[in-house]
């Protein structure tokens, strides 16, 4: 029997272990066009938190109570009833939070590993987080050489990719992260200045000190005070790529204050929200660009790994406790 995590109650505020239950699931026989996959790696991502709320207006359907959760995963094909897939193939798909899955071949992507690049990178720098960073930075925010970019959540999967892609393009990077060890690592990635948002002082004063000439681009992974500070320091015609707002996902009541929103008028700021699926039809462009940077040693990846299917909820909750550097993963 296979096993999968189920959402058994909707969280109020921050989730806890009581919201999840590990159950056995029966896998049916393969139908035409399906493959059976043994999962090797599970992706754990902040966007999963809003899916736990019953919000029909979300860009992605909410999780259903009492049914298996899903998310990004990498696995090995055990059995195939689909052309182009054979036992032993490595695939990426969206039937995570479980140890085995029946997957439609149309919803699985064959992985051809790059030499010396671990396969789990296809859930990180070569997967959704990297794709999000690439198109958010260069398409949405239209970042160009000599721009000053502010990146919040820079020690996370997307943020750390943004830092490296921006530096490879010759941009000045101001980054924020929480805690000394994360700030040290983000500076090692190439950031020109790093703000420790957990240290004494407010973010706006720290950003003004780090970017005395203002910012041209803001890549938002956090929202809240970070977004306020970015609005207050934005240069004329600054561009904001609104990727995620993890500081708001567990909020019970007031959201971002937007106390400096009038600056969007004064400085003619462009604020654009986006999601990675907007760009999946251009993933070959992204993979070629980032693959070349990896091969040249200009960017790298880091993961925080939890062991075993049973640890998946702990890994997920760890995202909101600041436990990850780089991509949060579960290894099965």
C-alpha positions as CSV (number, residue, x, y, z in Angstrom):
1,X,0.0,0.0,0.0
2,X,1.1,3.5,-0.7
3,X,0.9,6.3,1.8
4,X,-0.1,10.0,1.5
5,X,-0.6,13.0,3.7
6,X,-4.1,14.3,3.9
7,X,-5.5,17.7,5.0
8,X,-8.0,16.9,7.8
9,X,-8.8,20.4,9.0
10,X,-8.2,24.0,7.7
11,X,-5.7,26.0,9.8
12,X,-6.6,29.2,11.5
13,X,-3.4,31.3,11.4
14,X,-0.3,29.2,11.4
15,X,-0.9,25.5,10.6
16,X,0.1,22.8,13.1
17,X,0.6,19.0,12.9
18,X,-3.1,18.4,13.9
19,X,-4.1,19.7,10.4
20,X,-2.4,16.7,8.8
21,X,-2.9,12.9,8.8
22,X,-0.8,10.2,7.1
23,X,-3.1,7.5,5.6
24,X,-2.8,4.5,3.4
25,X,-4.0,4.9,-0.2
26,X,-4.8,2.2,-2.7
27,X,-3.3,2.7,-6.2
28,X,-5.4,1.4,-9.1
29,X,-4.0,-0.6,-12.0
30,X,-2.5,1.5,-14.8
31,X,-4.7,2.8,-17.5
32,X,-3.5,3.9,-20.9
33,X,-1.4,7.0,-20.7
34,X,-0.4,6.5,-17.1
35,X,2.8,5.8,-15.2
36,X,3.4,4.5,-11.7
37,X,6.1,6.5,-9.9
38,X,8.1,6.0,-6.8
39,X,8.8,9.4,-5.3
40,X,12.4,10.2,-4.3
41,X,12.1,13.9,-3.5
42,X,9.2,16.1,-2.4
43,X,9.1,19.8,-2.8
44,X,7.8,22.0,0.1
45,X,6.7,25.4,-0.9
46,X,5.1,28.5,0.7
47,X,2.3,28.7,-1.9
48,X,0.8,25.5,-0.3
49,X,-0.3,27.5,2.7
50,X,-3.0,29.6,0.9
51,X,-4.2,26.4,-0.7
52,X,-5.2,25.2,2.8
53,X,-7.7,28.0,3.1
54,X,-11.1,27.6,1.4
55,X,-10.6,30.5,-1.1
56,X,-12.3,29.9,-4.4
57,X,-10.7,33.1,-5.9
58,X,-7.2,31.8,-5.6
59,X,-5.2,31.2,-8.8
60,X,-5.0,27.5,-7.9
61,X,-7.8,25.4,-6.4
62,X,-7.7,24.9,-2.6
63,X,-6.8,21.5,-1.1
64,X,-9.9,19.5,-0.3
65,X,-10.5,18.3,3.2
66,X,-10.0,14.6,3.7
67,X,-8.2,14.1,0.4
68,X,-4.5,13.6,-0.3
69,X,-2.4,16.7,-0.6
70,X,-0.3,17.3,-3.7
71,X,2.8,19.2,-4.7
72,X,6.0,19.1,-6.7
73,X,7.9,15.8,-6.7
74,X,10.7,13.9,-8.4
75,X,10.5,10.2,-8.8
76,X,11.5,7.0,-10.6
77,X,9.1,5.3,-13.0
78,X,8.3,1.8,-11.7
79,X,5.7,0.9,-14.4
80,X,4.6,2.5,-17.6
81,X,1.6,2.3,-19.8
82,X,2.5,5.4,-21.8
83,X,4.8,5.9,-24.8
84,X,8.0,7.7,-24.1
85,X,8.2,6.5,-20.5
86,X,10.0,3.4,-19.2
87,X,10.9,1.9,-15.9
88,X,13.9,3.6,-14.4
89,X,13.2,7.0,-16.0
90,X,13.3,10.0,-13.7
91,X,10.3,12.3,-13.9
92,X,9.1,15.5,-12.3
93,X,5.3,15.8,-11.5
94,X,2.8,17.3,-9.1
95,X,1.7,14.2,-7.1
96,X,3.8,14.9,-4.0
97,X,3.1,14.5,-0.3
98,X,3.0,10.7,-0.9
99,X,5.5,7.9,-1.5
100,X,4.0,6.4,-4.7
101,X,1.6,7.9,-7.3
102,X,-0.2,7.1,-10.5
103,X,0.5,10.0,-12.8
104,X,-0.8,10.9,-16.2
105,X,2.1,11.0,-18.7
106,X,0.9,14.4,-20.0
107,X,1.5,15.7,-16.4
108,X,5.0,14.3,-16.0
109,X,8.3,15.7,-17.3
110,X,11.2,13.5,-18.1
111,X,14.4,14.6,-16.4
112,X,17.7,14.5,-18.2
113,X,20.2,15.2,-15.4
114,X,23.1,17.6,-16.1
115,X,26.5,16.3,-15.2
116,X,27.5,17.1,-11.7
117,X,24.1,18.6,-10.9
118,X,22.1,16.7,-8.3
119,X,18.6,15.7,-9.5
120,X,16.9,17.6,-6.6
121,X,18.1,20.8,-8.3
122,X,15.1,20.2,-10.7
123,X,12.9,21.1,-7.8
124,X,15.0,24.2,-7.0
125,X,17.3,26.3,-9.2
126,X,16.3,24.3,-12.3
127,X,12.7,24.0,-11.3
128,X,9.8,26.2,-10.2
129,X,11.8,28.5,-7.9
130,X,14.5,29.2,-10.5
131,X,11.9,29.7,-13.2
132,X,10.0,32.1,-10.9
133,X,13.2,34.0,-10.2
134,X,14.2,34.2,-13.9
135,X,11.0,35.5,-15.3
136,X,10.0,37.6,-12.3
137,X,13.4,39.4,-12.5
138,X,13.8,39.8,-16.3
139,X,10.3,39.8,-17.7
140,X,8.1,41.2,-14.9
141,X,10.5,43.6,-13.4
142,X,12.5,44.2,-16.6
143,X,15.8,44.3,-14.6
144,X,18.8,45.6,-16.5
145,X,22.5,46.2,-15.9
146,X,23.3,48.7,-13.2
147,X,19.8,48.6,-11.7
148,X,19.7,48.4,-7.9
149,X,17.5,45.4,-6.9
150,X,16.0,44.8,-3.5
151,X,15.2,41.1,-2.8
152,X,13.2,40.0,0.2
153,X,13.4,36.5,1.5
154,X,16.8,36.2,-0.1
155,X,17.8,33.0,1.8
156,X,14.8,31.1,0.4
157,X,14.6,29.0,-2.8
158,X,13.3,31.8,-5.0
159,X,15.2,34.7,-3.3
160,X,18.6,33.0,-3.4
161,X,18.0,32.4,-7.2
162,X,17.1,36.0,-7.7
163,X,20.3,37.2,-6.0
164,X,22.5,35.0,-8.2
165,X,20.7,35.8,-11.4
166,X,20.8,39.5,-10.7
167,X,24.6,39.4,-9.9
168,X,25.3,37.4,-13.1
169,X,23.6,40.2,-15.0
170,X,25.6,42.9,-13.4
171,X,23.0,44.4,-11.1
172,X,23.5,45.8,-7.6
173,X,21.7,43.6,-5.1
174,X,20.3,44.5,-1.7
175,X,19.0,41.5,0.0
176,X,17.1,40.7,3.2
177,X,17.3,37.6,5.3
178,X,16.6,36.6,8.9
179,X,19.5,35.8,11.2
180,X,23.3,35.9,11.0
181,X,23.9,32.6,9.3
182,X,21.4,33.3,6.5
183,X,22.9,36.8,6.0
184,X,26.4,35.4,5.7
185,X,25.3,32.8,3.1
186,X,23.4,35.4,1.0
187,X,26.5,37.6,1.0
188,X,28.4,34.6,-0.2
189,X,26.0,34.3,-3.1
190,X,27.1,37.8,-4.2
191,X,24.7,40.3,-2.6
192,X,26.3,43.7,-2.3
193,X,24.5,44.4,1.0
194,X,22.4,42.2,3.3
195,X,19.7,43.4,5.8
196,X,19.1,41.2,8.8
197,X,15.4,41.8,9.4
198,X,15.5,40.0,12.7
199,X,18.2,42.3,14.1
200,X,17.3,45.5,16.1
201,X,15.9,48.4,14.0
202,X,13.3,48.7,11.4
203,X,13.5,47.5,7.8
204,X,13.0,50.9,6.2
205,X,15.9,52.5,8.0
206,X,18.1,49.6,7.1
207,X,17.1,49.7,3.4
208,X,17.7,53.4,3.2
209,X,21.2,52.9,4.6
210,X,21.9,50.0,2.3
211,X,20.5,51.8,-0.8
212,X,21.1,55.5,-0.3
213,X,20.3,56.2,-4.0
214,X,17.1,54.2,-3.9
215,X,16.0,51.0,-5.6
216,X,15.0,50.4,-9.2
217,X,13.6,46.9,-8.8
218,X,11.9,45.1,-5.9
219,X,11.4,41.3,-6.0
220,X,8.8,40.7,-3.3
221,X,8.7,37.3,-1.5
222,X,7.6,38.6,1.9
223,X,5.1,41.5,1.7
224,X,4.4,43.4,4.9
225,X,7.1,45.8,6.2
226,X,9.4,44.8,3.4
227,X,6.9,46.0,0.8
228,X,6.3,49.2,2.7
229,X,10.1,49.8,2.9
230,X,10.5,49.2,-0.9
231,X,7.7,51.6,-1.7
232,X,9.3,54.3,0.4
233,X,12.7,53.9,-1.2
234,X,11.7,53.3,-4.9
235,X,13.2,55.5,-7.6
236,X,11.1,57.0,-10.4
237,X,9.7,54.3,-12.7
238,X,10.7,51.5,-10.3
239,X,9.3,48.0,-11.1
240,X,8.0,45.6,-8.5
241,X,7.7,41.9,-9.2
242,X,5.1,40.7,-6.6
243,X,5.9,37.0,-6.3
244,X,4.8,36.0,-2.8
245,X,3.9,37.4,0.6
246,X,4.9,34.8,3.1
247,X,4.6,37.2,6.0
248,X,0.8,37.4,5.3
249,X,0.0,33.8,4.8
250,X,-0.8,33.0,8.4
251,X,-2.2,36.5,9.2
252,X,-5.4,36.5,11.1
253,X,-6.7,40.0,10.5
254,X,-4.7,43.0,9.2
255,X,-2.6,42.5,6.1
256,X,0.1,44.7,4.6
257,X,-0.3,48.3,5.7
258,X,0.8,49.9,2.4
259,X,1.5,53.1,4.4
260,X,3.7,54.4,1.5
261,X,1.4,53.4,-1.3
262,X,1.1,57.1,-2.4
263,X,4.7,56.8,-3.5
264,X,3.5,54.5,-6.3
265,X,1.9,57.6,-7.8
266,X,4.7,60.0,-7.0
267,X,7.4,57.8,-8.4
268,X,5.2,56.2,-11.2
269,X,6.0,52.7,-9.8
270,X,4.8,49.6,-11.7
271,X,3.6,46.8,-9.3
272,X,2.8,43.5,-11.0
273,X,1.8,40.3,-9.5
274,X,2.7,37.0,-11.3
275,X,2.9,33.3,-10.9
276,X,5.3,30.8,-12.4
277,X,2.8,29.0,-14.4
278,X,2.4,32.1,-16.5
279,X,5.7,31.1,-18.1
280,X,5.8,27.4,-18.3
281,X,5.6,27.5,-22.1
282,X,9.0,29.2,-22.0
283,X,10.7,26.8,-19.6
284,X,13.2,25.7,-22.3
285,X,14.5,29.2,-22.5
286,X,14.9,29.4,-18.8
287,X,16.6,25.9,-18.5
288,X,19.1,26.7,-21.2
289,X,20.0,30.1,-19.6
290,X,20.3,28.8,-16.1
291,X,22.0,25.5,-17.2
292,X,24.7,27.5,-18.9
293,X,25.3,29.6,-15.7
294,X,25.5,26.4,-13.6
295,X,28.0,24.8,-16.0
296,X,30.1,28.0,-15.9
297,X,30.0,27.9,-12.1
298,X,28.3,31.3,-11.8
299,X,25.3,30.1,-9.8
300,X,24.7,27.2,-7.4
301,X,22.0,25.8,-5.3
302,X,21.5,24.8,-1.7
303,X,18.8,22.7,0.0
304,X,17.5,22.1,3.5
305,X,16.5,18.4,3.6
306,X,14.1,16.6,5.9
307,X,14.3,12.8,5.8
308,X,11.3,10.5,5.2
309,X,7.7,10.9,4.2
310,X,6.7,11.2,7.9
311,X,8.7,14.5,8.1
312,X,6.7,16.3,5.3
313,X,4.5,18.4,7.7
314,X,7.5,19.3,9.8
315,X,9.4,20.5,6.7
316,X,6.3,22.5,5.7
317,X,6.0,24.2,9.1
318,X,9.7,24.9,9.0
319,X,9.2,27.3,6.1
320,X,7.3,29.6,8.5
321,X,9.8,29.2,11.3
322,X,12.7,30.3,9.0
323,X,14.4,26.8,9.2
324,X,15.4,26.6,5.5
325,X,18.3,28.0,3.6
326,X,17.6,27.6,-0.1
327,X,15.0,25.0,-1.2
328,X,13.1,23.1,1.4
329,X,12.9,19.4,0.4
330,X,11.9,16.0,1.8
331,X,14.0,13.0,0.8
332,X,12.2,9.6,0.7
